[in-house]
Amino acid sequence: MYTSQKTVMVVDDQVSIRKMIKEFLLITGYEPFEASDGMEALDLAVREKPDIALVDINLPGIDGISLFRCMKKICPELMAIFMSGSSDIWTIKRANEEGVVDFLIKPFDILELLDILNNCSASRIASRGEKNGIRCKI
């Protein structure tokens, strides 16, 4: 059954960033889950099947791009937003090649994140509607 509340997995090894984003997501109507590394994120993806993943590029053990590739096997419709403290053009290019929705450079404006999440949610609703034979214009 489809619910209107979107689930967002926040994957970052910095506790303060995860907590800040999680609190923001809660007050803006999203259901957040958090993971501190790739293995925890994969376990969480299996259990929760999130709609959206907000993933730090630099994680212990596995980089965010490789993690997203693995997560897509678990959740094929998963949308990802990457975040990084670096604006390395090659990393951004690689992320785009993997199908990332957007790329945020830390520190970022939390309202920019909200706009991106809302666009992801609208896109996902439209996609589900088209799969069910319903066409909608956004």
Beta strands, then each sheet from edge to edge (+ up, - down):
strand 1: 7-11
strand 2: 31-35
strand 3: 52-56
strand 4: 79-84
strand 5: 102-105
sheet 1: 2+ 1+ 3+ 4+ 5+
end
